[in-house]
Amino acid sequence: MTSPSSFQTQHWANLKETTSGWGIRILLTIDRLLGRTFFRVCLLPVLLWYIATQPIARAASYQYLNKIAAVKNTPPPTLKDVIRHFMAFGESILDKFLLLNHRFDVSRVSIFGQPMMLQCVAQKKGALIICAHFGNFEICKVLSRNHPDLKITMLVHDRHAVAFNQLLKKSNRAGELQMIQVTEISPSTAILLKEKIDQGEMIVIAGDRIPVSDRPRTQKADFLGSPAHFPVGAYALASLLGAPIYLMFVYQTQERFNIVFEKMSDAFRLPRNHRDEVLKTMVGQFAARLEYYCLQAPTQWFNFYNFWQDSDDSNDQKP
């Protein structure tokens, strides 16, 4: 059973890694030799073991799916729904490796908002792209494969998943995914990112996990019916870099993948006065769009920890 106190206070970066490199290799081999259907059959017992032994992740899935059900006015989730949630996560991991190994079927990808992004590339205007742990945002690499002038760098914090990321880096030998490990934006990192923006490159950062910091800078926003903390770092970074902001959501419907770009803001500078009010508004806009897409594809949001730590979630959890 999940300890209420541990579930309420656990920071996502403190969750222990349970990834097995050899296990992922076996599943990748199964998919390559026997296909996706057999991969799913073999993945199921792995997921059932994970769900049974990871109470925080299990409780987080119930919590999130309960909130989805409340907003959509549908019955509360069952264990079967939780399994579907984790199955979607497992398949997203497979697709990451297929993409990096050029075994991903790019004909299954539809891109919405592509013209405005290509216009940025043509005009060599860099931008900050805010994504979420929703679907499989690495699929945006499809764009840079089709348009070599489009350079994408992802800001990540992945030290809590060492084994998984070592395997990911081995698959990324061509360096297609430019990733910068960040905990906080140092002056040297800011200079590097400014150079990239000035050269017309795209910087991608997630907007749905609070920073790994003793004093994280966040703002609250309503998300699926309850207040939750969202980071403000992406918006402050865009102001520092003088970059416009775009939102990106990547999700699967049936057998197709959708990449959606939405413009959030032109280049701007945060005002000294009313800074918090501006940040709160921007966070609210992001949370509203994330909620919209979560309701379209509920099983594809992958934050398996207590996202609503300040809310009364006693009715959302199951042991």
N, C-alpha and C positions, 0 to 999 in steps of 0.2 A: 504494500500500500504506500502511496506517496505521502511523505511528510508534508503537511500543509505549509509549515514554515519554510522548508527547503524549496518547495515549488514556488512560493510567493516571492522569494528573495534571490533566486538563482539568476546570475548574469549569464547571458548566452556564451560569452567567451570562456567561462569557467566550466562549461560542460565537458566531461571527459570524452575523448575520442574513442569510438568503438569500431572504427573502420579497420578492416583487414585487407592489406594489399593483395595477399594471395587469393583471398576470397573474391575480390573484384576481378582479378585476372581470370579466375575460373569462370565467373559469370560472363565475362566478355568473350571467352573462348566458346562457351555454350551458345551465345548469340551468334557468333561468327559461323559456327559449324552447323547448328540446328535451327537457328531462326528465333524470332522474337517470341512466338507462342511458347516454345519450350523453355526459353529464358524466363518467362513469367511463371511457368510451373515450378522451375527450380528456385526462383526468387521467393516464392510464397513461404516456404518453411523458414527461410532466413528472416523474413519480415516478422513472422509469428514469434520466432525466438526473440527478436529485437523488441517487439511490442511487450512481450512478457517480462523482459529483464530491464527495460528502461522506463521506469514509472514516471519520470518527469516529462519525457517526450510523449508518452501515452496520455498523460493528463493534459498536456498542452494541446494535443490534437483534439481531444474531447472538448476542451475549453473553446478552441477556435471554431470547431464545427457546430457547437451549441450556439455560438453567437451568429453564425451564418443562418442556422435554422430559425433563430428568433427573428432576424431581419426578414427572412423570406416567408415566415409564418408556416414552416413545415415541421414535421415531427422531429424530435431530438435525435442526435446521431446514435447509431448502434456500433458495436464492435466491427461489424462489416464495413461501415463507413470509415472507421479509423484505419482498417486494413487497406481500403482503397486509397486513403490519403497517403499512407506510407508506400504503397505500390507506385503511385505517381511519382513520389520522391525517388524511389529506386530506379525507375525508368529514366528519370531526368539525369541521374548519374551516368547511366549507360549512354545516353545521347551525348553527354559531354565528351566522352572518350571516342565515340563514333565520329563526332565532329572533328576532333583534333587529329584523328587518324584517317581523315578524308573518306570515311565510310558512311557518312550521313547523307541521306537523300535530300539534296537542297531543293528539288522540285516540289517538295512538300511544304515549302516556306512561302507565306504571303507577307508582303511588307506594306504597311500603311503609313503614310506620311514620308515616304522615301524621297519625293521631289525636293522638299525643303531641306533635307539633310544633304542631298547631292548638291544643292545650290550653295550650301555652306562650304562644301569641299571645293566646288568650282571657284568660289570667291576667296578661298583660303581663310575662312573665318572659323576659328575654333569654337568649341562650345562645351559646356558641362552637361552631361547626361545623367539624370538621376533614375536609377532602376530600383528594383525591390527583389527580395528573395521569393520571387513569384515566377513559376515556370522555369525557363532555362535561358537566362540572359546571355550566356556565351554564344547562343545561336546568332547574335548580332554579327559574329565573325563572317557570316554569309555575305554581309554587305561589303566587307573589306576584301573578300576574295573576288567579288564581282567588280569592285572598284578599288584598285590598288592604291589610288591616291588617298583613300580614306584610312587614316591611322587612328587606332583606338587603343587607349591605355586604361586599364582597370585598377582602381585603388581598392586594395583588399586588406583584411585582417584575418589571417588563416593559421596563426600559430597554434591554435587549439586543435588543428586537424593535420598533424605533421605527416602521418603515413599516407593519407589520401592525397595530399598536395605533392608529395614526392612522386607518387605514381602519375599524377596529373602533369607534372613537369617533364617526366620522361616521355609522355605522349606528346608534349608540346616542344619537341626538339627543333622544329622549324621556327620557333619563337613567334608563332602566329598570335598568341595571346600575350600582349605586353601587360605585365602586372607589376604594380609597385606595392610592396608591403608597407602599410602605414598603421600606426597606433594613434599618433597625433601628427598634424602637418607642421613640420619643422621649417625654419626659414629656407634651408637648402632645398627641401622638397617643394616649397612654394615657388622658388625660382625656377626649378626644373619644370613644374607644371605650367608656369607662365610662358616659358619658352615653347612648350608644346602648343599651348593655345595660340600664341602668336604665329606659329607655323601652320595653323589651320587644323590641328589635331583635335580629337574628341577625348575627353576625360570622362570615364564612367565611374560613378560612386553609388553605393546603395543608400537609400533613404529610410530604411525601416529597421535599423538596429541602433540602439543607443551606443555612444562611443565607449571604447575601452579606456577609461580615465577615472581618476579618483573624484573628479568634479565634472561629470559629463554635462555638456550644454544641450539642453533639450527644451522642447515646448510641447504642451499637451494639445491633443486634438481628438475629436470624437472619431472613433473607428469601430464600425460594426456595433454601434449602440452603447459603447463604453469609452471613457477617456483613456488614452494611452500616450506614453511619451514617445516622441519622434526626435531624432537628432536635427540640429540646425546647422551642423558643420558644412553641409553641401552648399547651402545658400550663402553662408559667410564666405566660403571658398570662391564661389562664383563672383561675389562682390569684390573680393581681393584680386581675382584674375581679370576682372572686367569682361566676363564671359556671359553670353546668353545661356538660359537654362532650357533644356528639353527633358521631357519624361519619356521613359521607354518601358513598355510592358511586353513580355514575351510569354505566350501561353499556347497550349495545345487544345484544339477542338477536333474531336474524332481523330483522324490520322493526319491532320494538317497543323502546322505551327504558324502562329501569327506574331509578327513583330510590329508593334504599334508605337509610333513617335508622336508626341504632342508637344507643342511649344508652350512653355510656361511663362517665360519672361525674356525680354531683350536684355542686353548688357545693362547693368545697373550698379549703383553704389548704395550700400545700406546707410541710411541717415543716422547721424549721431543721436538725434532726438527721435523718439518713437521706434527705435531699433527693434525692441522686443515685439511691438505690435506688428511690424512688417514681417518679422520672422514667424510669428504665430499665424498670420494670414497665409504665408507660403506653405507652412507645415500643414495647415488645414486643407489647402488645395491639393497637396500631394496625398494626404490621407483619404480625401474624398475620391480621388481617382483610383487609388489602390483598392478602396472598398468596392468601387464599381466593378473592377476586373475580378476581384475575389468572388463576387457574386456571380460573375459569368462562368468562372472555372474554379469552384470552391476547393477542389483537392490539390490545387497547384501553388498554394502559399506555404512555404517551407520554413517556418520559424517555430521549431519544436522546443519552446521554453515559454514561461509565463510572460506574455507580451503586455498584459494588462495588470501590472503589479500593483497599481494604486486602486484597482477596482475591487468590488466585493465579488469574487469569483467562486464563492463556496458552492454555488449551484451549477457551476460549469464543469467541475472535475468529477471524474470517476476513478476508482482505485485501479 
